[in-house]
Amino acid sequence: MMMNEGITTIEAGPGHYGYKLQCGALEAQMQSVLVVSRGHFTRLAAHIFLRCSEFLHLAYYRIWFIRLAPKLGLPKRPLWRTWIRSRL
């Protein structure tokens, strides 16, 4: 429908999904940049945040949200806001 209206570019968010490829999309690699001050405490806090973010992604999203919750027949719920913010 969008192609018929002349729309050639859309932002469909991060992630690999089949519908994007079905629409003829070109997927681009995303990269995040974290800017912190030179202070030791700030660097340590940033490092801890990144490690906690990685753990949250693995434990909550990859294991619970994608694998376990659907197999347990639990209703689909929105993603945690904390996880969303940690992925930006």
Secondary structure, DSSP 4 states (H G I P E B T S, - for coil): -TTTTT-------SS--HHHHHTT-------------S-HHHHHHHHHHHHHHHHHIIIIIIIIIIIIHHHTTPPP-PPPHHHHHHH-
